[in-house]
Amino acid sequence: MSDDTVAVVADPAFELDRDKVAMVLGDKTRWKILAELSGGEPRMVSELAKMLGRSSSVVSRHMGALGYAGMAVCERRLWLVPARFVVPGKRQLDFGHCLLRFPAAAAK
């Protein structure tokens, strides 16, 4: 394995590119999107846009970046973080070489 990739323990055949992950994590909106998806529930772009107070086109562009890095996928118009990265029962995402912890969801 090269220094540019790190295997995710849950699926040794899958690798995330560290450079892509670093690029994606450098944006506050993407952090907020990942926080919303950290519970493992799929969301539509329009739903995420409303939650974040952003336009659907902006959120869609950010979802594309998350998808490019392999940190999110779109299934039937719903975006989600693949289950292999979600830490059940916690607002955490484990990408192998980095663990993202998010504060408890705000009451709605």
Backbone torsions as a table, in degrees:
resi	resn	phi	psi	omega
1	MET	NA	136.8	-179.7
2	SER	-79.4	169.5	178.0
3	ASP	-70.5	-12.7	-177.3
4	ASP	-84.5	-11.4	-177.0
5	THR	-131.3	153.6	178.5
6	VAL	-134.2	129.8	179.8
7	ALA	-74.4	141.8	174.0
8	VAL	-87.7	125.8	-172.9
9	VAL	-57.6	-38.3	-176.2
10	ALA	-64.0	-24.8	-179.4
11	ASP	-144.9	89.4	-174.0
12	PRO	-58.3	-20.9	-179.7
13	ALA	-79.1	-14.5	-176.6
14	PHE	-99.4	135.3	178.1
15	GLU	-130.4	138.8	171.9
16	LEU	-99.6	142.6	176.5
17	ASP	-84.5	117.5	-177.0
18	ARG	-57.9	-38.3	-179.7
19	ASP	-64.4	-41.6	178.4
20	LYS	-65.9	-43.0	179.2
21	VAL	-61.9	-45.4	-179.8
22	ALA	-61.5	-41.0	179.2
23	MET	-63.6	-43.4	-177.3
24	VAL	-68.6	-39.1	-176.2
25	LEU	-74.8	-5.1	-178.9
26	GLY	-82.6	13.9	-177.2
27	ASP	-128.1	130.6	-177.4
28	LYS	-62.7	-37.3	-179.3
29	THR	-64.7	-39.1	178.8
30	ARG	-67.1	-36.0	175.2
31	TRP	-60.6	-44.6	-179.4
32	LYS	-64.3	-39.1	177.9
33	ILE	-63.5	-47.3	179.0
34	LEU	-61.1	-37.5	176.9
35	ALA	-61.5	-42.4	179.2
36	GLU	-66.2	-32.4	-178.3
37	LEU	-89.6	-6.3	-173.0
38	SER	-66.5	-18.8	177.2
39	GLY	-79.2	-6.9	178.1
40	GLY	91.7	-1.2	-179.9
41	GLU	-84.9	129.4	176.7
42	PRO	-69.7	150.4	-179.0
43	ARG	-137.8	147.4	172.4
44	MET	-81.9	154.7	178.3
45	VAL	-56.9	-42.9	-178.4
46	SER	-62.9	-35.9	178.0
47	GLU	-67.5	-45.0	177.7
48	LEU	-63.1	-41.0	179.8
49	ALA	-59.8	-43.3	179.3
50	LYS	-64.9	-43.4	179.9
51	MET	-61.3	-36.3	-174.2
52	LEU	-95.5	-8.0	-177.8
53	GLY	68.8	33.5	-179.6
54	ARG	-122.0	166.1	177.7
55	SER	-76.5	156.0	178.4
56	SER	-62.6	-35.5	-179.3
57	SER	-66.7	-38.3	177.8
58	VAL	-66.4	-46.6	-179.7
59	VAL	-64.2	-39.2	178.3
60	SER	-60.3	-41.8	178.5
61	ARG	-63.2	-42.7	178.9
62	HIS	-67.2	-36.6	176.9
63	MET	-63.9	-37.1	176.1
64	GLY	-60.4	-40.5	178.0
65	ALA	-65.8	-42.6	177.5
66	LEU	-63.3	-39.2	176.9
67	GLY	-65.0	-41.3	178.4
68	TYR	-57.4	-38.7	-179.7
69	ALA	-82.0	-6.2	-179.5
70	GLY	81.6	12.7	-176.4
71	MET	-92.6	-10.1	177.6
72	ALA	-151.4	154.9	178.2
73	VAL	-135.7	156.3	177.4
74	CYS	-110.2	125.2	177.4
75	GLU	-130.1	115.5	179.0
76	ARG	54.4	48.9	178.1
77	ARG	68.7	7.4	177.0
78	LEU	-111.3	132.0	177.3
79	TRP	-95.4	142.3	177.4
80	LEU	-153.9	160.5	171.2
81	VAL	-87.4	128.7	-179.9
82	PRO	-51.7	140.8	-174.8
83	ALA	-54.8	-29.7	-178.0
84	ARG	-64.1	-16.3	-179.4
85	PHE	-100.8	-16.1	-175.4
86	VAL	-83.6	130.1	175.6
87	VAL	-90.7	107.9	-175.3
88	PRO	-55.5	136.4	176.2
89	GLY	78.3	0.6	-179.9
90	LYS	-133.3	156.1	174.5
91	ARG	-90.7	66.8	-179.1
92	GLN	-135.0	146.9	174.6
93	LEU	-124.6	126.0	-178.5
94	ASP	-108.3	104.8	-179.7
95	PHE	-97.6	22.3	177.5
96	GLY	83.4	-67.8	-179.6
97	HIS	-90.6	-5.5	173.1
98	CYS	-149.7	142.7	177.9
99	LEU	-115.3	120.6	179.5
100	LEU	-101.1	124.4	177.5
101	ARG	-112.2	131.1	-178.4
102	PHE	-116.8	146.8	177.3
103	PRO	-63.1	160.7	178.8
104	ALA	-55.1	146.8	-179.6
105	ALA	-64.3	140.7	177.7
106	ALA	-71.0	144.0	176.9
107	ALA	-65.2	139.4	-178.1
108	LYS	-106.4	NA	NA
